[in-house]
Each structure stands twice: as structure tokens, then as C-alpha cells.
Amino acid sequence: QVQLVESGGGLVQPGGSLRLSCAASGTPFSSNAMGWYRQVPGKERELVARIGSGFGTTYADSVKGRFTISRDNAKNSVYLRMNSLKYEDTAVYYCKVMGENDYWGQGTQVTVSS
């Protein structure tokens, strides 16, 4: 019933930009906070950014000033704009619905390489 469809990952050079998208269905959207996480093989999944139902945002220290999370409730979508990308940003990125129950997207690969 609940579906999270992620897109926008790919290969980008250091210093470049990328925009990730996540479209949600089957769950109340506007009333839920949404989050972006990332995971590197061998490491735990970490929170990158969060946006609340009231559009308040929080970011991991490692991405502050470079990443921007946003949402469009009319499209049931959440986005992550990533600027000034670094090698250490390489990871699989996941979106998450933070409601009564948590739901995850399938993940999209972001690779920063020269």
C-alpha cells in the first residue's frame, strides 16, 4: 500500500550538484515529517536531513550549508538538493516517512568521483 519512489541518483564530479526526489503514496503526507538518510557499505545508516510537517528543517553537521531538503505537499514529494559534493558524500540515499509507522524507499546510488 505504502510506496516511496526515489530518483535522481547518479555519478557526479567533486564540486558538482545533484537533486534527489522521493514521491510518496499510500500514507498521509502533509502531516508527516520526512527524512533523507545515507549508507555506505560497512557503516550504519545515518540521518542527512529532516523536514517537518511545518517545513522546519534539520541537517547533519557534515552537510550543513551544502544540502537543502524541501517538500511539495501537492505532489506528495520530498527533495534533497546537494551542492558542492565531496568524495565522502558517496553513498546510497534513502527517503523515509516519519509517521505512526516508518517507511523507507528503495534507495538511490550517489557516486562522487573524478
C-alpha positions as CSV (number, residue, x, y, z in Angstrom):
1,Q,0.0,0.0,0.0
2,V,2.7,2.5,1.0
3,Q,5.2,3.3,-1.7
4,L,8.2,5.6,-1.8
5,V,9.7,6.0,-5.2
6,E,13.2,7.6,-5.2
7,S,15.1,9.0,-8.2
8,G,17.8,11.4,-9.2
9,G,20.9,9.5,-8.1
10,G,23.9,9.1,-10.4
11,L,27.6,9.9,-11.0
12,V,28.8,13.4,-10.4
13,Q,32.3,15.1,-10.1
14,P,33.5,16.7,-6.9
15,G,32.1,20.1,-6.5
16,G,29.0,19.2,-8.6
17,S,25.4,19.2,-7.7
18,L,22.6,16.6,-7.7
19,R,18.9,16.7,-6.9
20,L,17.2,13.7,-5.4
21,S,13.4,13.2,-5.4
22,C,11.1,10.9,-3.5
23,A,7.4,10.5,-4.3
24,A,5.2,9.0,-1.6
25,S,1.8,7.3,-1.9
26,G,-0.5,5.3,0.4
27,T,0.3,7.3,3.5
28,P,-0.7,10.7,4.8
29,F,1.9,13.1,3.6
30,S,1.4,16.7,4.7
31,S,1.0,15.6,8.4
32,N,4.3,13.6,8.4
33,A,7.9,14.6,8.8
34,M,10.2,13.3,6.0
35,G,13.8,12.4,6.1
36,W,16.8,11.6,3.9
37,Y,19.4,9.1,5.1
38,R,22.5,7.6,3.5
39,Q,24.5,4.5,4.0
40,V,28.0,3.3,2.9
41,P,28.9,-0.4,2.9
42,G,30.2,-1.4,6.3
43,K,28.8,1.6,8.1
44,E,25.5,2.4,9.8
45,R,22.8,4.3,8.0
46,E,22.9,8.0,9.1
47,L,20.4,10.8,9.0
48,V,21.3,13.5,6.5
49,A,18.3,15.9,6.6
50,R,14.8,16.1,8.0
51,I,11.8,18.3,7.2
52,G,8.8,18.5,9.5
53,S,5.1,18.9,8.7
54,G,5.5,22.6,9.4
55,F,8.5,22.8,7.0
56,G,11.1,23.2,9.7
57,T,14.4,21.6,8.7
58,T,17.5,20.0,10.4
59,Y,20.7,18.8,8.9
60,A,23.7,16.6,9.8
61,D,26.8,18.8,10.5
62,S,28.6,17.2,7.6
63,V,26.1,18.6,5.0
64,K,25.1,21.9,6.6
65,G,25.4,24.7,4.1
66,R,25.6,22.3,1.1
67,F,22.4,20.3,1.2
68,T,18.8,21.6,1.2
69,I,15.7,19.5,1.9
70,S,12.3,20.6,0.7
71,R,8.8,19.3,0.1
72,D,5.9,19.8,-2.2
73,N,2.7,18.6,-0.5
74,A,0.7,19.0,-3.6
75,K,2.9,16.4,-5.3
76,N,3.4,14.2,-2.1
77,S,7.2,14.6,-2.8
78,V,10.3,15.4,-0.8
79,Y,13.6,16.6,-2.4
80,L,17.2,16.8,-1.5
81,R,19.4,19.4,-3.4
82,M,23.1,18.5,-2.9
83,N,25.6,21.1,-3.8
84,S,29.4,21.2,-3.5
85,L,29.5,17.4,-3.4
86,K,32.5,15.7,-1.9
87,Y,34.0,12.2,-2.2
88,E,32.7,11.4,1.2
89,D,29.1,12.1,0.1
90,T,29.2,8.8,-2.0
91,A,26.5,6.5,-0.6
92,V,23.1,5.0,-1.1
93,Y,20.5,7.6,-0.2
94,Y,17.1,6.7,1.2
95,C,13.9,8.7,2.0
96,K,11.8,7.9,5.0
97,V,8.3,8.7,6.1
98,M,8.2,9.5,9.8
99,G,4.6,8.8,10.8
100,E,2.8,6.4,13.1
101,N,4.8,3.8,11.2
102,D,8.1,4.4,9.4
103,Y,8.5,3.5,5.8
104,W,11.6,3.5,3.6
105,G,12.3,4.0,-0.1
106,Q,14.4,1.5,-2.1
107,G,17.4,3.8,-2.1
108,T,19.3,5.6,-4.9
109,Q,23.0,5.5,-5.5
110,V,25.0,8.7,-5.4
111,T,28.7,8.4,-6.5
112,V,31.1,11.4,-6.4
113,S,34.2,10.6,-8.4
114,S,36.7,12.4,-10.6
